[in-house]
Amino acid sequence: MTDLSAARAAAHIYLDAVTAYDNDSGDDGANVAAMNVAFQRLADAGAIAVRVEARTGVRSVVDVTPLMAGVVVSMKWLVARATSHGRVSEEEVVADLRAFLDEALV
């Protein structure tokens, strides 16, 4: 996967997490599960790479949970702000952003 295709995949995965994350549900378990699925999909898409040191065989462990949570919650807030005037729905904002990403990250 090229850098831009991994970036595009990552952006779409974050948008999936934004639509799955529910600030108001009070169900932290469901939100954590959504983040875990997103993290696995980011790794599968090549957007997160873990390297093994060939000489020692030591694998680096990178915890991106705080990064993911910060990005998803921020994106959720931005989508909510974009829809706050009632002219567009969350689905429309996300669809428009997906279309933009597909054009911008090629």
HELIX and SHEET records of a PDB file:
HELIX    1   1 ASP A    3  ALA A   20  1                                  18    
HELIX    2   2 ASP A   28  ASP A   44  1                                  17    
HELIX    3   3 THR A   65  THR A   83  1                                  19    
HELIX    4   4 GLU A   90  ALA A  104  1                                  15    
END                                                                             
